[in-house]
């Protein structure tokens, strides 16, 4: 139970700071563990590394922003914590199976077709 409370502290920290570059050491410091112990605990509890978790969170936030169509892809990448747009695009394609531009195109086509309905 105490393990889960400690991990929730880290998850909250990630949720509040995912736009920034966060190191595993920084996350370990949040719950006063060594980096190695923290990485083991996180992977054992979450089934993925802290970096994978942060990237998934960033990609989900990016998808949400893409669907709103308020920002360019470069702005979205920056807003969700990716400092390199090309890396963002590769990670997005790997996670969702399509490029961010395809999502923009799909949502635009959907909006256009919704407007055409009387």
N, C-alpha and C positions, 0 to 999 in steps of 0.2 A: 504494500500500500504506500509506504514511504517512497519507494522507487517511482511509482506513478506520479506522486505529488511533485517529486523533483523533476521528473520528465515534463510534467505539465508546465512547470516554471519555464523550462527551456522552450517548449512549444509556444507559450505566450510570448516569450522574448523574440522568437523567430517571427511570429505573426506581426509583432509591432515593429520589427526592424528589417524585414525581408528586402527592403529597397537598398539597404546598405550591404557592403561586403562584410560578411561575418565569418570569422575563422572558427574552426573546431575548438581551438584553445579558448577563445572568447566564450563559447557556449559552455565549455567545461568549467570555466571560472564562475559562471552564473550559479552553478550548483556545487561549487567547491570540490570538484573532482579533478584527477589528472586527466589529460587529454586521452590517453589510452583507455582508461577506465570508462570515461564518458562515451567514447566511440563504441566500445563494447556494449555498454548499457543501452545506448540509443539503438544500435543495430538489432540487438536482441529484443528490444521492446517494440520497435517500429518496423522491423523487417527490411530496413534500408539504411543507408548511411545518412548522416546529417546533411551532406551536400545534396544527395538525391532528394531528400525531403524538401529542402529549400528550393531546389530547382522545380519540383512538382508544384509547390505553392506558387512560385513566380509564374510558371506557365499557366496555371489555372487563373491567376489574376490577369495575365496577359490575354487569355481567351475572353474573359469577361470584358476587358477594355476594347478588344477588337470588335466584339459584337455591338458595342455602343457606337462605334465609328466616330469617336470624338477626337482621336489622336492619330498621328501617323504611326507607322510601324516602328520607326526609329524612336519616337517619343515613348511609345509603349514599352519597348525594350528597356529604355532608360528608367521609366517610371517603376518597373517591376524589379530592377536591380541587376539587369544584364548590362555590363559596361561595353560589351562587344556585340554589335548588331548581328554580325555573321554567326557568332556562337549562339545567339538567341535563335536565329533562324534554324540552325542545325538541331538545337535541342527541341524546338517546337515541332519540327518535322518528325523527329525521332519519337516524341511523346504522342502527338496527335495524328501522325501519318500524312500530314499535308503542310504546305507552307502557310505562314501567317497571311500572305497576300490572297490565298485561296479562301480563307475565312472572310476577309474583307469583300471579296468578289461575291461569295455566296450570300452574305448578309445584304449587300447592295441589291443583288438580283431578287432576293426575297422581299425587300422593301419596295422595289419597283413593281413586282407582281402584286403586292398588297395594295398599292396605289391604283393599279389598273382595275381592281375589283370595284364595281359600282356599289 
